[in-house]
Amino acid sequence: MGIELNILYITIYTFAFVLAVYTATAIFWLRLYHGNLRILLINVSLTHCVALSLAMVSEAFRIIRFDWSGLRMINNLNMIL
């Protein structure tokens, strides 16, 4: 139960972080280009790709961390047996 709850919290925090970065960058580009919508859409779509890439990388690190802890547990069981 505790591990599933931690995964849920990590997912929510990652989503909130990506959304905050996405929104802040959109506001920044809108102010920088004084409402030029075409440039805004190009930059926001690039930011969206970067934010999704960061989210996927953090998810991959999370999965790798759980796999390594599982491997350690298996090695400890082999040493005991």
PDB file of N, CA, C and O in Angstrom, chain B, residues numbered from 101:
ATOM      1  N   MET B 101       0.835  -1.201   0.000  1.00  0.00           N
ATOM      2  CA  MET B 101       0.000   0.000   0.000  1.00  0.00           C
ATOM      3  C   MET B 101       0.872   1.255   0.000  1.00  0.00           C
ATOM      4  O   MET B 101       0.588   2.223  -0.705  1.00  0.00           O
ATOM      5  N   GLY B 102       1.943   1.221   0.805  1.00  0.00           N
ATOM      6  CA  GLY B 102       2.787   2.404   0.913  1.00  0.00           C
ATOM      7  C   GLY B 102       3.514   2.730  -0.377  1.00  0.00           C
ATOM      8  O   GLY B 102       3.670   3.898  -0.733  1.00  0.00           O
ATOM      9  N   ILE B 103       3.971   1.666  -1.096  1.00  0.00           N
ATOM     10  CA  ILE B 103       4.702   1.897  -2.345  1.00  0.00           C
ATOM     11  C   ILE B 103       3.768   2.479  -3.399  1.00  0.00           C
ATOM     12  O   ILE B 103       4.151   3.400  -4.120  1.00  0.00           O
ATOM     13  N   GLU B 104       2.548   1.954  -3.497  1.00  0.00           N
ATOM     14  CA  GLU B 104       1.598   2.470  -4.481  1.00  0.00           C
ATOM     15  C   GLU B 104       1.255   3.928  -4.188  1.00  0.00           C
ATOM     16  O   GLU B 104       1.096   4.731  -5.107  1.00  0.00           O
ATOM     17  N   LEU B 105       1.142   4.268  -2.892  1.00  0.00           N
ATOM     18  CA  LEU B 105       0.837   5.641  -2.520  1.00  0.00           C
ATOM     19  C   LEU B 105       1.993   6.570  -2.873  1.00  0.00           C
ATOM     20  O   LEU B 105       1.767   7.694  -3.322  1.00  0.00           O
ATOM     21  N   ASN B 106       3.235   6.109  -2.674  1.00  0.00           N
ATOM     22  CA  ASN B 106       4.396   6.910  -3.055  1.00  0.00           C
ATOM     23  C   ASN B 106       4.448   7.127  -4.558  1.00  0.00           C
ATOM     24  O   ASN B 106       4.774   8.225  -5.011  1.00  0.00           O
ATOM     25  N   ILE B 107       4.133   6.101  -5.338  1.00  0.00           N
ATOM     26  CA  ILE B 107       4.119   6.243  -6.795  1.00  0.00           C
ATOM     27  C   ILE B 107       3.065   7.256  -7.214  1.00  0.00           C
ATOM     28  O   ILE B 107       3.298   8.054  -8.123  1.00  0.00           O
ATOM     29  N   LEU B 108       1.907   7.232  -6.559  1.00  0.00           N
ATOM     30  CA  LEU B 108       0.855   8.194  -6.871  1.00  0.00           C
ATOM     31  C   LEU B 108       1.317   9.615  -6.561  1.00  0.00           C
ATOM     32  O   LEU B 108       1.097  10.523  -7.363  1.00  0.00           O
ATOM     33  N   TYR B 109       1.956   9.819  -5.407  1.00  0.00           N
ATOM     34  CA  TYR B 109       2.459  11.148  -5.064  1.00  0.00           C
ATOM     35  C   TYR B 109       3.531  11.620  -6.037  1.00  0.00           C
ATOM     36  O   TYR B 109       3.539  12.786  -6.431  1.00  0.00           O
ATOM     37  N   ILE B 110       4.440  10.720  -6.429  1.00  0.00           N
ATOM     38  CA  ILE B 110       5.486  11.088  -7.382  1.00  0.00           C
ATOM     39  C   ILE B 110       4.866  11.490  -8.716  1.00  0.00           C
ATOM     40  O   ILE B 110       5.294  12.465  -9.333  1.00  0.00           O
ATOM     41  N   THR B 111       3.864  10.746  -9.159  1.00  0.00           N
ATOM     42  CA  THR B 111       3.203  11.059 -10.426  1.00  0.00           C
ATOM     43  C   THR B 111       2.497  12.406 -10.361  1.00  0.00           C
ATOM     44  O   THR B 111       2.584  13.197 -11.300  1.00  0.00           O
ATOM     45  N   ILE B 112       1.800  12.674  -9.261  1.00  0.00           N
ATOM     46  CA  ILE B 112       1.086  13.953  -9.114  1.00  0.00           C
ATOM     47  C   ILE B 112       2.073  15.113  -9.072  1.00  0.00           C
ATOM     48  O   ILE B 112       1.860  16.133  -9.727  1.00  0.00           O
ATOM     49  N   TYR B 113       3.157  14.963  -8.303  1.00  0.00           N
ATOM     50  CA  TYR B 113       4.146  16.038  -8.208  1.00  0.00           C
ATOM     51  C   TYR B 113       4.845  16.280  -9.540  1.00  0.00           C
ATOM     52  O   TYR B 113       5.105  17.427  -9.902  1.00  0.00           O
ATOM     53  N   THR B 114       5.154  15.203 -10.277  1.00  0.00           N
ATOM     54  CA  THR B 114       5.781  15.355 -11.592  1.00  0.00           C
ATOM     55  C   THR B 114       4.847  16.086 -12.539  1.00  0.00           C
ATOM     56  O   THR B 114       5.280  16.987 -13.258  1.00  0.00           O
ATOM     57  N   PHE B 115       3.566  15.713 -12.553  1.00  0.00           N
ATOM     58  CA  PHE B 115       2.592  16.370 -13.416  1.00  0.00           C
ATOM     59  C   PHE B 115       2.441  17.839 -13.044  1.00  0.00           C
ATOM     60  O   PHE B 115       2.371  18.694 -13.927  1.00  0.00           O
ATOM     61  N   ALA B 116       2.391  18.143 -11.746  1.00  0.00           N
ATOM     62  CA  ALA B 116       2.249  19.539 -11.304  1.00  0.00           C
ATOM     63  C   ALA B 116       3.476  20.355 -11.690  1.00  0.00           C
ATOM     64  O   ALA B 116       3.349  21.510 -12.096  1.00  0.00           O
ATOM     65  N   PHE B 117       4.673  19.760 -11.566  1.00  0.00           N
ATOM     66  CA  PHE B 117       5.900  20.455 -11.931  1.00  0.00           C
ATOM     67  C   PHE B 117       5.931  20.746 -13.431  1.00  0.00           C
ATOM     68  O   PHE B 117       6.262  21.859 -13.840  1.00  0.00           O
ATOM     69  N   VAL B 118       5.588  19.757 -14.246  1.00  0.00           N
ATOM     70  CA  VAL B 118       5.579  19.949 -15.702  1.00  0.00           C
ATOM     71  C   VAL B 118       4.560  21.017 -16.088  1.00  0.00           C
ATOM     72  O   VAL B 118       4.839  21.860 -16.941  1.00  0.00           O
ATOM     73  N   LEU B 119       3.384  20.987 -15.466  1.00  0.00           N
ATOM     74  CA  LEU B 119       2.360  21.981 -15.767  1.00  0.00           C
ATOM     75  C   LEU B 119       2.800  23.382 -15.361  1.00  0.00           C
ATOM     76  O   LEU B 119       2.532  24.346 -16.078  1.00  0.00           O
ATOM     77  N   ALA B 120       3.472  23.503 -14.220  1.00  0.00           N
ATOM     78  CA  ALA B 120       3.956  24.808 -13.770  1.00  0.00           C
ATOM     79  C   ALA B 120       5.022  25.356 -14.705  1.00  0.00           C
ATOM     80  O   ALA B 120       4.998  26.538 -15.049  1.00  0.00           O
ATOM     81  N   VAL B 121       5.956  24.507 -15.119  1.00  0.00           N
ATOM     82  CA  VAL B 121       7.003  24.943 -16.060  1.00  0.00           C
ATOM     83  C   VAL B 121       6.378  25.347 -17.387  1.00  0.00           C
ATOM     84  O   VAL B 121       6.754  26.361 -17.975  1.00  0.00           O
ATOM     85  N   TYR B 122       5.431  24.559 -17.851  1.00  0.00           N
ATOM     86  CA  TYR B 122       4.745  24.828 -19.118  1.00  0.00           C
ATOM     87  C   TYR B 122       4.017  26.172 -19.071  1.00  0.00           C
ATOM     88  O   TYR B 122       4.119  26.964 -20.008  1.00  0.00           O
ATOM     89  N   THR B 123       3.288  26.432 -17.993  1.00  0.00           N
ATOM     90  CA  THR B 123       2.538  27.677 -17.856  1.00  0.00           C
ATOM     91  C   THR B 123       3.461  28.884 -17.717  1.00  0.00           C
ATOM     92  O   THR B 123       3.241  29.914 -18.354  1.00  0.00           O
ATOM     93  N   ALA B 124       4.488  28.756 -16.890  1.00  0.00           N
ATOM     94  CA  ALA B 124       5.420  29.870 -16.696  1.00  0.00           C
ATOM     95  C   ALA B 124       6.141  30.225 -17.990  1.00  0.00           C
ATOM     96  O   ALA B 124       6.340  31.402 -18.293  1.00  0.00           O
ATOM     97  N   THR B 125       6.530  29.211 -18.750  1.00  0.00           N
ATOM     98  CA  THR B 125       7.223  29.474 -20.005  1.00  0.00           C
ATOM     99  C   THR B 125       6.286  30.110 -21.024  1.00  0.00           C
ATOM    100  O   THR B 125       6.697  30.991 -21.779  1.00  0.00           O
ATOM    101  N   ALA B 126       5.034  29.670 -21.051  1.00  0.00           N
ATOM    102  CA  ALA B 126       4.071  30.277 -21.966  1.00  0.00           C
ATOM    103  C   ALA B 126       3.867  31.752 -21.640  1.00  0.00           C
ATOM    104  O   ALA B 126       3.820  32.587 -22.544  1.00  0.00           O
ATOM    105  N   ILE B 127       3.745  32.077 -20.352  1.00  0.00           N
ATOM    106  CA  ILE B 127       3.590  33.477 -19.951  1.00  0.00           C
ATOM    107  C   ILE B 127       4.833  34.282 -20.308  1.00  0.00           C
ATOM    108  O   ILE B 127       4.731  35.422 -20.761  1.00  0.00           O
ATOM    109  N   PHE B 128       6.030  33.675 -20.100  1.00  0.00           N
ATOM    110  CA  PHE B 128       7.280  34.355 -20.430  1.00  0.00           C
ATOM    111  C   PHE B 128       7.350  34.678 -21.920  1.00  0.00           C
ATOM    112  O   PHE B 128       7.673  35.806 -22.292  1.00  0.00           O
ATOM    113  N   TRP B 129       7.050  33.693 -22.784  1.00  0.00           N
ATOM    114  CA  TRP B 129       7.131  33.920 -24.221  1.00  0.00           C
ATOM    115  C   TRP B 129       6.076  34.916 -24.676  1.00  0.00           C
ATOM    116  O   TRP B 129       6.329  35.712 -25.580  1.00  0.00           O
ATOM    117  N   LEU B 130       4.905  34.882 -24.068  1.00  0.00           N
ATOM    118  CA  LEU B 130       3.844  35.819 -24.444  1.00  0.00           C
ATOM    119  C   LEU B 130       4.261  37.247 -24.138  1.00  0.00           C
ATOM    120  O   LEU B 130       4.025  38.145 -24.946  1.00  0.00           O
ATOM    121  N   ARG B 131       4.874  37.470 -22.986  1.00  0.00           N
ATOM    122  CA  ARG B 131       5.339  38.807 -22.635  1.00  0.00           C
ATOM    123  C   ARG B 131       6.537  39.223 -23.484  1.00  0.00           C
ATOM    124  O   ARG B 131       6.665  40.393 -23.843  1.00  0.00           O
ATOM    125  N   LEU B 132       7.411  38.274 -23.804  1.00  0.00           N
ATOM    126  CA  LEU B 132       8.614  38.596 -24.570  1.00  0.00           C
ATOM    127  C   LEU B 132       8.272  39.017 -25.992  1.00  0.00           C
ATOM    128  O   LEU B 132       8.863  39.959 -26.521  1.00  0.00           O
ATOM    129  N   TYR B 133       7.320  38.326 -26.612  1.00  0.00           N
ATOM    130  CA  TYR B 133       6.985  38.623 -28.002  1.00  0.00           C
ATOM    131  C   TYR B 133       5.740  39.491 -28.134  1.00  0.00           C
ATOM    132  O   TYR B 133       5.232  39.660 -29.243  1.00  0.00           O
ATOM    133  N   HIS B 134       5.243  40.037 -27.050  1.00  0.00           N
ATOM    134  CA  HIS B 134       4.133  40.996 -27.048  1.00  0.00           C
ATOM    135  C   HIS B 134       2.913  40.467 -27.797  1.00  0.00           C
ATOM    136  O   HIS B 134       2.263  41.186 -28.555  1.00  0.00           O
ATOM    137  N   GLY B 135       2.626  39.195 -27.564  1.00  0.00           N
ATOM    138  CA  GLY B 135       1.382  38.639 -28.096  1.00  0.00           C
ATOM    139  C   GLY B 135       1.459  38.152 -29.522  1.00  0.00           C
ATOM    140  O   GLY B 135       0.414  37.926 -30.132  1.00  0.00           O
ATOM    141  N   ASN B 136       2.654  37.975 -30.094  1.00  0.00           N
ATOM    142  CA  ASN B 136       2.763  37.408 -31.435  1.00  0.00           C
ATOM    143  C   ASN B 136       2.422  35.924 -31.348  1.00  0.00           C
ATOM    144  O   ASN B 136       3.227  35.122 -30.875  1.00  0.00           O
ATOM    145  N   LEU B 137       1.231  35.567 -31.805  1.00  0.00           N
ATOM    146  CA  LEU B 137       0.674  34.239 -31.531  1.00  0.00           C
ATOM    147  C   LEU B 137       1.448  33.121 -32.231  1.00  0.00           C
ATOM    148  O   LEU B 137       1.610  32.041 -31.662  1.00  0.00           O
ATOM    149  N   ARG B 138       1.926  33.358 -33.446  1.00  0.00           N
ATOM    150  CA  ARG B 138       2.638  32.302 -34.184  1.00  0.00           C
ATOM    151  C   ARG B 138       3.926  31.913 -33.464  1.00  0.00           C
ATOM    152  O   ARG B 138       4.201  30.728 -33.277  1.00  0.00           O
ATOM    153  N   ILE B 139       4.717  32.911 -33.061  1.00  0.00           N
ATOM    154  CA  ILE B 139       5.966  32.635 -32.346  1.00  0.00           C
ATOM    155  C   ILE B 139       5.660  32.008 -30.988  1.00  0.00           C
ATOM    156  O   ILE B 139       6.375  31.116 -30.531  1.00  0.00           O
ATOM    157  N   LEU B 140       4.595  32.479 -30.351  1.00  0.00           N
ATOM    158  CA  LEU B 140       4.206  31.917 -29.059  1.00  0.00           C
ATOM    159  C   LEU B 140       3.898  30.425 -29.182  1.00  0.00           C
ATOM    160  O   LEU B 140       4.355  29.627 -28.363  1.00  0.00           O
ATOM    161  N   LEU B 141       3.126  30.047 -30.202  1.00  0.00           N
ATOM    162  CA  LEU B 141       2.751  28.643 -30.356  1.00  0.00           C
ATOM    163  C   LEU B 141       3.966  27.759 -30.657  1.00  0.00           C
ATOM    164  O   LEU B 141       4.054  26.635 -30.163  1.00  0.00           O
ATOM    165  N   ILE B 142       4.893  28.262 -31.461  1.00  0.00           N
ATOM    166  CA  ILE B 142       6.102  27.491 -31.759  1.00  0.00           C
ATOM    167  C   ILE B 142       6.910  27.264 -30.479  1.00  0.00           C
ATOM    168  O   ILE B 142       7.330  26.143 -30.193  1.00  0.00           O
ATOM    169  N   ASN B 143       7.122  28.331 -29.716  1.00  0.00           N
ATOM    170  CA  ASN B 143       7.938  28.208 -28.508  1.00  0.00           C
ATOM    171  C   ASN B 143       7.258  27.373 -27.432  1.00  0.00           C
ATOM    172  O   ASN B 143       7.920  26.610 -26.728  1.00  0.00           O
ATOM    173  N   VAL B 144       5.956  27.511 -27.299  1.00  0.00           N
ATOM    174  CA  VAL B 144       5.240  26.722 -26.296  1.00  0.00           C
ATOM    175  C   VAL B 144       5.247  25.243 -26.676  1.00  0.00           C
ATOM    176  O   VAL B 144       5.357  24.382 -25.803  1.00  0.00           O
ATOM    177  N   SER B 145       5.132  24.940 -27.972  1.00  0.00           N
ATOM    178  CA  SER B 145       5.176  23.526 -28.368  1.00  0.00           C
ATOM    179  C   SER B 145       6.564  22.942 -28.120  1.00  0.00           C
ATOM    180  O   SER B 145       6.678  21.784 -27.717  1.00  0.00           O
ATOM    181  N   LEU B 146       7.624  23.723 -28.353  1.00  0.00           N
ATOM    182  CA  LEU B 146       8.969  23.246 -28.028  1.00  0.00           C
ATOM    183  C   LEU B 146       9.125  23.039 -26.526  1.00  0.00           C
ATOM    184  O   LEU B 146       9.723  22.055 -26.090  1.00  0.00           O
ATOM    185  N   THR B 147       8.591  23.962 -25.740  1.00  0.00           N
ATOM    186  CA  THR B 147       8.649  23.823 -24.283  1.00  0.00           C
ATOM    187  C   THR B 147       7.889  22.590 -23.825  1.00  0.00           C
ATOM    188  O   THR B 147       8.314  21.892 -22.904  1.00  0.00           O
ATOM    189  N   HIS B 148       6.755  22.326 -24.479  1.00  0.00           N
ATOM    190  CA  HIS B 148       5.957  21.156 -24.142  1.00  0.00           C
ATOM    191  C   HIS B 148       6.760  19.875 -24.389  1.00  0.00           C
ATOM    192  O   HIS B 148       6.721  18.950 -23.579  1.00  0.00           O
ATOM    193  N   CYS B 149       7.486  19.825 -25.509  1.00  0.00           N
ATOM    194  CA  CYS B 149       8.315  18.655 -25.803  1.00  0.00           C
ATOM    195  C   CYS B 149       9.408  18.478 -24.743  1.00  0.00           C
ATOM    196  O   CYS B 149       9.681  17.361 -24.303  1.00  0.00           O
ATOM    197  N   VAL B 150      10.031  19.591 -24.340  1.00  0.00           N
ATOM    198  CA  VAL B 150      11.084  19.511 -23.322  1.00  0.00           C
ATOM    199  C   VAL B 150      10.499  19.049 -21.991  1.00  0.00           C
ATOM    200  O   VAL B 150      11.090  18.207 -21.314  1.00  0.00           O
ATOM    201  N   ALA B 151       9.342  19.593 -21.612  1.00  0.00           N
ATOM    202  CA  ALA B 151       8.721  19.212 -20.339  1.00  0.00           C
ATOM    203  C   ALA B 151       8.334  17.731 -20.342  1.00  0.00           C
ATOM    204  O   ALA B 151       8.530  17.039 -19.344  1.00  0.00           O
ATOM    205  N   LEU B 152       7.788  17.244 -21.457  1.00  0.00           N
ATOM    206  CA  LEU B 152       7.439  15.830 -21.526  1.00  0.00           C
ATOM    207  C   LEU B 152       8.684  14.952 -21.483  1.00  0.00           C
ATOM    208  O   LEU B 152       8.665  13.876 -20.885  1.00  0.00           O
ATOM    209  N   SER B 153       9.770  15.406 -22.118  1.00  0.00           N
ATOM    210  CA  SER B 153      11.020  14.647 -22.068  1.00  0.00           C
ATOM    211  C   SER B 153      11.540  14.555 -20.641  1.00  0.00           C
ATOM    212  O   SER B 153      11.992  13.496 -20.207  1.00  0.00           O
ATOM    213  N   LEU B 154      11.476  15.677 -19.906  1.00  0.00           N
ATOM    214  CA  LEU B 154      11.916  15.657 -18.508  1.00  0.00           C
ATOM    215  C   LEU B 154      11.059  14.701 -17.681  1.00  0.00           C
ATOM    216  O   LEU B 154      11.572  13.972 -16.832  1.00  0.00           O
ATOM    217  N   ALA B 155       9.765  14.710 -17.933  1.00  0.00           N
ATOM    218  CA  ALA B 155       8.874  13.813 -17.191  1.00  0.00           C
ATOM    219  C   ALA B 155       9.198  12.348 -17.499  1.00  0.00           C
ATOM    220  O   ALA B 155       9.197  11.506 -16.601  1.00  0.00           O
ATOM    221  N   MET B 156       9.478  12.044 -18.780  1.00  0.00           N
ATOM    222  CA  MET B 156       9.798  10.661 -19.145  1.00  0.00           C
ATOM    223  C   MET B 156      11.131  10.226 -18.538  1.00  0.00           C
ATOM    224  O   MET B 156      11.277   9.083 -18.103  1.00  0.00           O
ATOM    225  N   VAL B 157      12.113  11.149 -18.511  1.00  0.00           N
ATOM    226  CA  VAL B 157      13.405  10.811 -17.915  1.00  0.00           C
ATOM    227  C   VAL B 157      13.246  10.539 -16.420  1.00  0.00           C
ATOM    228  O   VAL B 157      13.815   9.580 -15.898  1.00  0.00           O
ATOM    229  N   SER B 158      12.469  11.385 -15.728  1.00  0.00           N
ATOM    230  CA  SER B 158      12.278  11.162 -14.293  1.00  0.00           C
ATOM    231  C   SER B 158      11.534   9.853 -14.040  1.00  0.00           C
ATOM    232  O   SER B 158      11.809   9.156 -13.064  1.00  0.00           O
ATOM    233  N   GLU B 159      10.593   9.522 -14.922  1.00  0.00           N
ATOM    234  CA  GLU B 159       9.871   8.252 -14.783  1.00  0.00           C
ATOM    235  C   GLU B 159      10.815   7.074 -15.012  1.00  0.00           C
ATOM    236  O   GLU B 159      10.730   6.064 -14.314  1.00  0.00           O
ATOM    237  N   ALA B 160      11.720   7.204 -15.992  1.00  0.00           N
ATOM    238  CA  ALA B 160      12.676   6.133 -16.266  1.00  0.00           C
ATOM    239  C   ALA B 160      13.614   5.933 -15.074  1.00  0.00           C
ATOM    240  O   ALA B 160      13.916   4.800 -14.699  1.00  0.00           O
ATOM    241  N   PHE B 161      14.077   7.049 -14.474  1.00  0.00           N
ATOM    242  CA  PHE B 161      14.940   6.918 -13.301  1.00  0.00           C
ATOM    243  C   PHE B 161      14.200   6.266 -12.140  1.00  0.00           C
ATOM    244  O   PHE B 161      14.780   5.481 -11.390  1.00  0.00           O
ATOM    245  N   ARG B 162      12.922   6.591 -11.994  1.00  0.00           N
ATOM    246  CA  ARG B 162      12.131   5.987 -10.924  1.00  0.00           C
ATOM    247  C   ARG B 162      12.011   4.482 -11.142  1.00  0.00           C
ATOM    248  O   ARG B 162      12.156   3.701 -10.201  1.00  0.00           O
ATOM    249  N   ILE B 163      11.744   4.072 -12.391  1.00  0.00           N
ATOM    250  CA  ILE B 163      11.613   2.641 -12.688  1.00  0.00           C
ATOM    251  C   ILE B 163      12.947   1.931 -12.463  1.00  0.00           C
ATOM    252  O   ILE B 163      12.985   0.841 -11.891  1.00  0.00           O
ATOM    253  N   ILE B 164      14.048   2.555 -12.916  1.00  0.00           N
ATOM    254  CA  ILE B 164      15.364   1.950 -12.726  1.00  0.00           C
ATOM    255  C   ILE B 164      15.671   1.802 -11.236  1.00  0.00           C
ATOM    256  O   ILE B 164      16.222   0.786 -10.810  1.00  0.00           O
ATOM    257  N   ARG B 165      15.312   2.822 -10.439  1.00  0.00           N
ATOM    258  CA  ARG B 165      15.581   2.749  -9.005  1.00  0.00           C
ATOM    259  C   ARG B 165      14.824   1.585  -8.372  1.00  0.00           C
ATOM    260  O   ARG B 165      15.382   0.862  -7.547  1.00  0.00           O
ATOM    261  N   PHE B 166      13.553   1.395  -8.753  1.00  0.00           N
ATOM    262  CA  PHE B 166      12.789   0.282  -8.197  1.00  0.00           C
ATOM    263  C   PHE B 166      13.361  -1.054  -8.661  1.00  0.00           C
ATOM    264  O   PHE B 166      13.395  -2.011  -7.888  1.00  0.00           O
ATOM    265  N   ASP B 167      13.813  -1.132  -9.921  1.00  0.00           N
ATOM    266  CA  ASP B 167      14.401  -2.379 -10.408  1.00  0.00           C
ATOM    267  C   ASP B 167      15.675  -2.714  -9.640  1.00  0.00           C
ATOM    268  O   ASP B 167      15.910  -3.867  -9.279  1.00  0.00           O
ATOM    269  N   TRP B 168      16.511  -1.673  -9.392  1.00  0.00           N
ATOM    270  CA  TRP B 168      17.754  -1.941  -8.658  1.00  0.00           C
ATOM    271  C   TRP B 168      17.463  -2.393  -7.232  1.00  0.00           C
ATOM    272  O   TRP B 168      18.157  -3.263  -6.707  1.00  0.00           O
ATOM    273  N   SER B 169      16.441  -1.809  -6.598  1.00  0.00           N
ATOM    274  CA  SER B 169      16.128  -2.242  -5.232  1.00  0.00           C
ATOM    275  C   SER B 169      15.608  -3.677  -5.251  1.00  0.00           C
ATOM    276  O   SER B 169      15.877  -4.448  -4.330  1.00  0.00           O
ATOM    277  N   GLY B 170      14.868  -4.035  -6.291  1.00  0.00           N
ATOM    278  CA  GLY B 170      14.410  -5.412  -6.414  1.00  0.00           C
ATOM    279  C   GLY B 170      15.555  -6.380  -6.626  1.00  0.00           C
ATOM    280  O   GLY B 170      15.558  -7.479  -6.072  1.00  0.00           O
ATOM    281  N   LEU B 171      16.551  -5.962  -7.448  1.00  0.00           N
ATOM    282  CA  LEU B 171      17.719  -6.823  -7.667  1.00  0.00           C
ATOM    283  C   LEU B 171      18.519  -7.015  -6.380  1.00  0.00           C
ATOM    284  O   LEU B 171      19.011  -8.108  -6.101  1.00  0.00           O
ATOM    285  N   ARG B 172      18.644  -5.934  -5.597  1.00  0.00           N
ATOM    286  CA  ARG B 172      19.355  -6.047  -4.316  1.00  0.00           C
ATOM    287  C   ARG B 172      18.635  -7.028  -3.400  1.00  0.00           C
ATOM    288  O   ARG B 172      19.269  -7.825  -2.708  1.00  0.00           O
ATOM    289  N   MET B 173      17.307  -6.964  -3.401  1.00  0.00           N
ATOM    290  CA  MET B 173      16.552  -7.863  -2.539  1.00  0.00           C
ATOM    291  C   MET B 173      16.762  -9.314  -2.983  1.00  0.00           C
ATOM    292  O   MET B 173      16.912 -10.206  -2.148  1.00  0.00           O
ATOM    293  N   ILE B 174      16.773  -9.546  -4.302  1.00  0.00           N
ATOM    294  CA  ILE B 174      16.995 -10.905  -4.803  1.00  0.00           C
ATOM    295  C   ILE B 174      18.394 -11.384  -4.429  1.00  0.00           C
ATOM    296  O   ILE B 174      18.560 -12.534  -4.020  1.00  0.00           O
ATOM    297  N   ASN B 175      19.398 -10.528  -4.562  1.00  0.00           N
ATOM    298  CA  ASN B 175      20.761 -10.917  -4.187  1.00  0.00           C
ATOM    299  C   ASN B 175      20.858 -11.234  -2.702  1.00  0.00           C
ATOM    300  O   ASN B 175      21.541 -12.183  -2.319  1.00  0.00           O
ATOM    301  N   ASN B 176      20.193 -10.464  -1.868  1.00  0.00           N
ATOM    302  CA  ASN B 176      20.208 -10.737  -0.429  1.00  0.00           C
ATOM    303  C   ASN B 176      19.560 -12.084  -0.121  1.00  0.00           C
ATOM    304  O   ASN B 176      20.042 -12.824   0.736  1.00  0.00           O
ATOM    305  N   LEU B 177      18.468 -12.402  -0.817  1.00  0.00           N
ATOM    306  CA  LEU B 177      17.823 -13.703  -0.607  1.00  0.00           C
ATOM    307  C   LEU B 177      18.739 -14.835  -1.039  1.00  0.00           C
ATOM    308  O   LEU B 177      18.804 -15.866  -0.371  1.00  0.00           O
ATOM    309  N   ASN B 178      19.455 -14.655  -2.159  1.00  0.00           N
ATOM    310  CA  ASN B 178      20.386 -15.695  -2.617  1.00  0.00           C
ATOM    311  C   ASN B 178      21.514 -15.906  -1.611  1.00  0.00           C
ATOM    312  O   ASN B 178      21.951 -17.035  -1.388  1.00  0.00           O
ATOM    313  N   MET B 179      21.981 -14.820  -1.009  1.00  0.00           N
ATOM    314  CA  MET B 179      23.060 -14.947  -0.024  1.00  0.00           C
ATOM    315  C   MET B 179      22.560 -15.675   1.223  1.00  0.00           C
ATOM    316  O   MET B 179      23.303 -16.447   1.829  1.00  0.00           O
ATOM    317  N   ILE B 180      21.311 -15.435   1.607  1.00  0.00           N
ATOM    318  CA  ILE B 180      20.754 -16.094   2.791  1.00  0.00           C
ATOM    319  C   ILE B 180      20.563 -17.589   2.523  1.00  0.00           C
ATOM    320  O   ILE B 180      20.872 -18.428   3.369  1.00  0.00           O
ATOM    321  N   LEU B 181      20.047 -17.907   1.324  1.00  0.00           N
ATOM    322  CA  LEU B 181      19.794 -19.315   0.993  1.00  0.00           C
ATOM    323  C   LEU B 181      21.103 -20.010   0.707  1.00  0.00           C
ATOM    324  O   LEU B 181      21.116 -21.203   0.407  1.00  0.00           O
TER     325      LEU B 181
END
